[in-house]
């Protein structure tokens, strides 16, 4: 386009920050009555009172030159440098919460507890999550309930009821996975992120999440 790299970088940064500020309202914490009104048949049957489904995802990051940044971004799980963020969706597929990004060293539980997510919860809210989220704080301090799939203990087989419950949870948790995939499908997040983009990553995730909410709801009536 006939512009130098520094000019292009400055223009990109300015526009991403502006878009994040202007589109942030599209990521809204929905009222419980509205959520229940729009529930799919599966949620209406099994999980009528659920407010949000949460999950985390990690994005690969190029090797940082700074030892401090490298230490924060190293993920033992991925064996790679990553940035990690949490999103929450309503049972009808609306992205209702996006946490600030953390380095790959941060666990899913750490992000959920230390982000503003817990501040959004109200007494008696019900939250659905994966095995990695054993957040006792939800029950102790926020009077909320947390639903995670039943775990297998040692060599013992799951009971028939636990197998059925796991299957039902998996069938509805797929929508938060679809939401994450929709965000990650944007080209800039498909490859290793340059370290230079890390200061902008919060804004980038907000912009892409808002774009996803502009699409039709991710969930179908199942």
SEDREN-760295 format. One record per atom (N, C-alpha, C): residue in three letters; x, y, z negated. Coordinates in steps of 0.1 Angstrom, whole numbers, plus 5000, padded with zeros to 4 digits. Each point is the difference from the previous one (the first is absolute). Layout:
// SEDREN-760295
ALAXYZ;...
***
This chain:
// SEDREN-760295
UNK500849885000;UNK499250125000;UNK500950135000;UNK501249985001;UNK500950125001;UNK500250074987;UNK499949934989;UNK500250064987;UNK501149924992;UNK500750074992;UNK501149934992;UNK499449914989;UNK500749914995;UNK499649914990;UNK499550074987;UNK500750104996;UNK499650074988;UNK498750075001;UNK499750065012;UNK498750075002;UNK498949905001;UNK500249885006;UNK499049905001;UNK499749944986;UNK501049984992;UNK499949954986;UNK499250104992;UNK500350135001;UNK499350104992;UNK498550015004;UNK499849995013;UNK498650015005;UNK499249874995;UNK500649895000;UNK499449874996;UNK499650014985;UNK501050054992;UNK499850014985;UNK498950094997;UNK500050125007;UNK498950104997;UNK498749945003;UNK499849945012;UNK498749955004;UNK499549884992;UNK500949914996;UNK499649894991;UNK499550054987;UNK500750104994;UNK499650054987;UNK498750075001;UNK499850085011;UNK498750075002;UNK498949905002;UNK500249895008;UNK499049915003;UNK499649924987;UNK501049974992;UNK499749934987;UNK499150094991;UNK500350135000;UNK499350094991;UNK498550015005;UNK499950015014;UNK498650025005;UNK499249875001;UNK500649895000;UNK499349875002;UNK499849934986;UNK500650054990;UNK500049934987;UNK498649974995;UNK499050095003;UNK498649994996;UNK499449875005;UNK500549955011;UNK499449885006;UNK500249874991;UNK501050014991;UNK500349894991;UNK499450034987;UNK498749964998;UNK499350054988;UNK499649884992;UNK499950024987;UNK499649904990;UNK498550005000;UNK499449895005;UNK498650005002;UNK499249984988;UNK498850055000;UNK499049984989;UNK499549864999;UNK499949954988;UNK499649864999;UNK498649975007;UNK499150094998;UNK498749975006;UNK500150005016;UNK500850085005;UNK500249995015;UNK500649875004;UNK501049964993;UNK500749875003;UNK499049894999;UNK499249994990;UNK499149894998;UNK498950015011;UNK499650115004;UNK499050025011;UNK500549945013;UNK501350015003;UNK500649965013;UNK500749875000;UNK499849924989;UNK500849874999;UNK499649905011;UNK501049925004;UNK499749895009;UNK499349894992;UNK499449905007;UNK499249904993;UNK500949924991;UNK501249975003;UNK500949924991;UNK500250074987;UNK500450135001;UNK500250084988;UNK498750014992;UNK498950025007;UNK498750024993;UNK499749874992;UNK500349895006;UNK499749874993;UNK500949974988;UNK501350025002;UNK501049964990;UNK500650114992;UNK500250125006;UNK500850104993;UNK499350135001;UNK498850014995;UNK499250125001;UNK500650124994;UNK500849994989;UNK500450114992;UNK501550045003;UNK500549955011;UNK501450035003;UNK500250145006;UNK501050084995;UNK500250145004;UNK501150015010;UNK501049914999;UNK501250015009;UNK500849875001;UNK500649985012;UNK500949895002;UNK501450065002;UNK501049954993;UNK501350065001;UNK501049905005;UNK501050065007;UNK501249925004;UNK501150095003;UNK501249945000;UNK501350085003;UNK500649945013;UNK500750085007;UNK500849955011;UNK501350075001;UNK501049935005;UNK501450055001;UNK500350035015;UNK500750115002;UNK500550045013;UNK501549995000;UNK500649945010;UNK501449995001;UNK500750145002;UNK501150024993;UNK500750135001;UNK501449975004;UNK500650095009;UNK501449985004;UNK500950014987;UNK501149945001;UNK501050004989;UNK500350144996;UNK499750044987;UNK500450144996;UNK501550014997;UNK500550125003;UNK501450024997;UNK500250044985;UNK499050054994;UNK500150044986;UNK499849874991;UNK500949984991;UNK499949884991;UNK498750014991;UNK499750124996;UNK498850024992;UNK498749965007;UNK499950055013;UNK498949975008;UNK499949855003;UNK501249945003;UNK500149865003;UNK499549924989;UNK500450034987;UNK499549934989;UNK498550014998;UNK499450115002;UNK498650024999;UNK499249935011;UNK500649985012;UNK499349955011;UNK500249855002;UNK500949944993;UNK500349855002;UNK498849924994;UNK499549915009;UNK498949914996;UNK500649864999;UNK500049954988;UNK500449864998;UNK499149905007;UNK498750045001;UNK499049915006;UNK500249995015;UNK500350125006;UNK500250005015;UNK501549985004;UNK500950024990;UNK501449995002;UNK500450105011;UNK499550124998;UNK500250115010;UNK499650134993;UNK500550115006;UNK499650134994;UNK498650045005;UNK499250034991;UNK498650035003;UNK499450124993;UNK498950055005;UNK499150104993;UNK498749934997;UNK499450024989;UNK498949924995;UNK498850104997;UNK498849975005;UNK498950094996;UNK498849914998;UNK499150064992;UNK498749934996;UNK498850085007;UNK499149925005;UNK498750065005;UNK498949934993;UNK498950074999;UNK498749944995;UNK499050035010;UNK499149905003;UNK498950025009;UNK498749964992;UNK498950065004;UNK498749974995;UNK499649875006;UNK499049934994;UNK499649875006;UNK499450025014;UNK499650125004;UNK499650025014;UNK501050045009;UNK501350004996;UNK501150025009;UNK500650145001;UNK499550094992;UNK500550145000;UNK501350014991;UNK501050055006;UNK501350024992;UNK499750124990;UNK499949964987;UNK499650104990;UNK501250054991;UNK501149945002;UNK501250044991;UNK501349965007;UNK500950095000;UNK501449975005;UNK500950054990;UNK500949924994;UNK500950044990;UNK501350065007;UNK500750074992;UNK501350055005;UNK500949885003;UNK501050015009;UNK500849895003;UNK501249994990;UNK500449884998;UNK501149974991;UNK501049915007;UNK501350004995;UNK501049915005;UNK499649864998;UNK500649915008;UNK499749864999;UNK500249934987;UNK500850074991;UNK500349944987;UNK498850004991;UNK499050095003;UNK498850014992;UNK499149895002;UNK499549944990;UNK499049895001;UNK498650055003;UNK499149915005;UNK498650045002;UNK499450064988;UNK500249934988;UNK499450044988;UNK500550144996;UNK501350025001;UNK500650134997;UNK499450115008;UNK499849985013;UNK499450105008;UNK498550034996;UNK499349894997;UNK498650024996;UNK499950084987;UNK500849974991;UNK499950064987;UNK500650145000;UNK501050035007;UNK500750135000;UNK499550095010;UNK499249965010;UNK499450095010;UNK498850064993;UNK499250075008;UNK498850064995;UNK498849915001;UNK500349885004;UNK498949905002;UNK499149984987;UNK500749984989;UNK499249974988;UNK499250124995;UNK500450125004;UNK499350124996;UNK498650015008;UNK500049935011;UNK498750005008;UNK498949914994;UNK500449904992;UNK499149914995;UNK499150054989;UNK498849955000;UNK499050044990;UNK499649874992;UNK499550024988;UNK499649884992;UNK499149915008;UNK500249874999;UNK499249905006;UNK500349985015;UNK500950075006;UNK500449985014;UNK500649865001;UNK499849945011;UNK500649875003;UNK501050015011;UNK501249944999;UNK501050015010;UNK500449865005;UNK500249995013;UNK500549875005;UNK501450025005;UNK500949904997;UNK501450015004;UNK500549865002;UNK501349995004;UNK500749885002;UNK500749954988;UNK500649885001;UNK500749944988;UNK501050104994;UNK500750085008;UNK501150084995;UNK499550114990;UNK498750035000;UNK499550104991;UNK499449954987;UNK500849984990;UNK499549964987;UNK500150124991;UNK499050095002;UNK500050134993;UNK499250004988;UNK500549974989;UNK499349994987;UNK499550144996;UNK500750115005;UNK499650134996;UNK498650045005;UNK499649935011;UNK498650035005;UNK499049974990;UNK500249884993;UNK499049964990;UNK500250074987;UNK501250034996;UNK500350054987;UNK499750154999;UNK500350085011;UNK499950144999;UNK498950065009;UNK499549935010;UNK499150055009;UNK498649935000;UNK499949904991;UNK498749934999;UNK499549955013;UNK501049955008;UNK499649955014;UNK500449855000;UNK499449935010;UNK500349865001;UNK500849985013;UNK501049915000;UNK500849975011;UNK499849865005;UNK499749985013;UNK499849875006;UNK501149965009;UNK500749904996;UNK501149945009;UNK499749865002;UNK500549945011;UNK499749865003;UNK500449914989;UNK499349894997;UNK500549904990;UNK501349955004;UNK500949974990;UNK501349955002;UNK500049854997;UNK500949935007;UNK500249864998;UNK501149984989;UNK499749924990;UNK500949984989;UNK500849875002;UNK501350015002;UNK500949895002;UNK499549905011;UNK499949874997;UNK499649905010;UNK498549984999;UNK499350074991;UNK498649984999;UNK499250065012;UNK499149925005;UNK499150055011;UNK499050104995;UNK499750095009;UNK498950104996;UNK498749934999;UNK499150054992;UNK498749944999;UNK499250055013;UNK498949935002;UNK499250035012;UNK499550145000;UNK499650054988;UNK499550144998;UNK501150105003;UNK501349974996;UNK501150095002;UNK500450005015;UNK499949895007;UNK500249995014;UNK499050085008;UNK498849994996;UNK498950085006;UNK500250154998;UNK500450034987;UNK500250154997;UNK501150055008;UNK501149935001;UNK501250045008;UNK499650035014;UNK499249915006;UNK499650015014;UNK499150135002;UNK499150024990;UNK499250125001;UNK500850134999;UNK500950004990;UNK500950124999;UNK500850035012;UNK500649895006;UNK500850015012;UNK499150065011;UNK498849965001;UNK499150045011;UNK499750155000;UNK500150064988;UNK499750144999;UNK501350084998;UNK501049944995;UNK501350074999;UNK500650035014;UNK499649925010;UNK500650025013;UNK499850145005;UNK499050074995;UNK499850145005;UNK501050104995;UNK500649984989;UNK501150094996;UNK501249975008;UNK500249875003;UNK501149965009;UNK499850065014;UNK498850015005;UNK499750065013;UNK500350154999;UNK499650064989;UNK500350154998;UNK501550025001;UNK500849924993;UNK501450025000;UNK500649985014;UNK499549905007;UNK500449975013;UNK499750125009;UNK498950064999;UNK499650125008;UNK501050114998;UNK500450024987;UNK501050114997;UNK501349965006;UNK500449884999;UNK501449965005;UNK500049995015;UNK498950005006;UNK500049985015;UNK500450135007;UNK500150114993;UNK500550135006;UNK501549985002;UNK500450045012;UNK501349975005;UNK501150044991;UNK499950114993;UNK501150054992;UNK500349904988;UNK499049924996;UNK500149914989;UNK500349865004;UNK500149975013;UNK500249875005;UNK501549964999;UNK500950095000;UNK501449975000;UNK500650054986;UNK501349974998;UNK500650054988;UNK499950155000;UNK499650054988;UNK499950144998;UNK501450074999;UNK500350105007;UNK501250084997;UNK500050064986;UNK501149994993;UNK500050064986;UNK499650155000;UNK500250075011;UNK499750145001;UNK498550024999;UNK499249895003;UNK498550024999;UNK499449974986;UNK500849954991;UNK499549964987;UNK499450124993;UNK500550125000;UNK499350114994;UNK498750045006;UNK499749955012;UNK498750035007;UNK499149884999;UNK500449894994;UNK499249885001;UNK498750014994;UNK499950064988;UNK498750024994;UNK499050075009;UNK500450115007;UNK499250075009;UNK499649915012;UNK501049935005;UNK499749915012;UNK499049904997;UNK500149934988;UNK499049904996;UNK498650064998;UNK499950124995;UNK498750074998;UNK499450035014;UNK500850055009;UNK499550035014;UNK499549885006;UNK500749895000;UNK499649885007;UNK498849934993;UNK499950014987;UNK498949954992;UNK498750085004;UNK500250135001;UNK498850095004;UNK499649965014;UNK500949985009;UNK499749965014;UNK499249875000;UNK500449904991;UNK499349874999;UNK498650024995;UNK499850104991;UNK498650034995;UNK499150065011;UNK500650065010;UNK499350065010;UNK499449905010;UNK500649884999;UNK499449895008;UNK498849944993;UNK499349915007;UNK498849944993;UNK500549924989;UNK499249974990;UNK500349924988;UNK500749875005;UNK501049964992;UNK500849885003;UNK499149884998;UNK499150004991;UNK499249884997;UNK498849995009;UNK499649885002;UNK498849965007;UNK499149944989;UNK498749995003;UNK499149934990;UNK500249855002;UNK500649944990;UNK500449865001;UNK499149914991;
***
